[in-house]
Amino acid sequence: MSNGAILYNDDEDSGYMIFSLEEAINYTEKKRLCGYDGLKEEWLVFMVNLFDSDMLLFDLNKIDTKRYIIDGIEEYPTEQWKYLKCDFRIFMNRLFESNGANYWRWL
C-alpha cells in the first residue's frame, strides 16, 4: 500500500525504516560498495533498525517460499545471518503484535 515507511520512531535512535523499492536497491548497492562482500547478488535490504543499523533482507531466489527474510546483524559475518521462519505478511503482523520489538531474536 505504500512505498516505504518509518515505524516505531519515538526518538532519533529507535524504530525501523522500510525502504521504498528505489531506496532498497540503492542502500543494498551502497552496502556492497562499503565492504559487505558477503551480500549476495540475490539479496535486497528492505528494512533497517534505526537503533543498531542491523538489516532485514529479502533473498529473491527464495521469494516463493515461506523462508526468504534474512536477519542481517551488522557485526556478524553474512555467513552467520539467519533466515526467519515466516513470510513478509507474518513478519509484519508479529512486528506489530510485539509493539516494534525484535521478536525474531527472542528465542
N, C-alpha and C positions, 0 to 999 in steps of 0.2 A: 504493500500500500504506500510505502514511502521509499525514497532513495537515500537512505542514511538516517541516523538518529543519534541523540545523546540520551542515555538512560542513567538514572540514579546519580545525577551530578548535583550534590548538595553543597559542594565547595570545589575549589580548584583541583584537588587531588583525589577525587573519588568519581566513581561511575564508569561507564562504558561508552565507547564511541563505535557505533555500527557504521561502516563506511558505505558511501554510495558506490555504485559499480566502478565509476571512474577513479574515486579515491582508493578503492581496494586495489585496483590494478597498479596505480601509481605508488601506493605505500608498499606493496609487495615488491615491486621493482626496486624501490629505494632501499629496502632491507637487503635485497640481493647485492646491490652495489656497495652497501656499507659493510659487507663481510659475512652475511648469513649464507655461506656457501651451501649449507645443508638444505636450504629451501628448494624443494623440487619444483620443476617447471609446472607440474600439475597442481601445485598448492597455491591458494589465494587467501591472503589475510583479509578477513571480513569484519573483524572486531578487535579492538584493543581495550585493555583495562587501563583507565586513566590514572590509577593509583600505583601501578607497578610495571607498566609497559609490557606486560605479558600479552600474548596474541591468541586469537582463535582463528583457525584457518579451515577452509574447505579443501578437501582432496577431491579435485574434479574428476579423477579417474574412478572414484568410488561413490559418486553422487547418486547413483541409482540403488545404493544400499542404505541400510539404517545406520552405518558407522562411517561417516565421512567428515566429521568435525574433529579437528586436532587441537589439543590444548598445548599451545606453544609457550612454555615457560622460558622467559628470556635468558636466564642464567644457566639453563641446561642445554647441552648439545641437542641438535634436532633428532638424533637417534633415540633420545630418551623421551621425546614428546609422545603423548598417548592419545589414542582415539577415544572419543566419548561414545558411550553406548546409547546414542539417540540420534534422531534426525533434527533438523532445524526447528520444526514446529514444537517438538517435545522440549528441546533445549530452551527455547524462549518461554514456553509455559512454565518450566521449572525455574527459570531465572526470575520470573515474576512471582511465583509462589514463594521463593526464598527471599523475596524483597531485595534482590540485587546481590546476594551473596554468591561467592564462588562455590556453589553447591557441588560441582563436579569434582572438587578436591576434598570433600568431606570423608571419603572412605579411606 
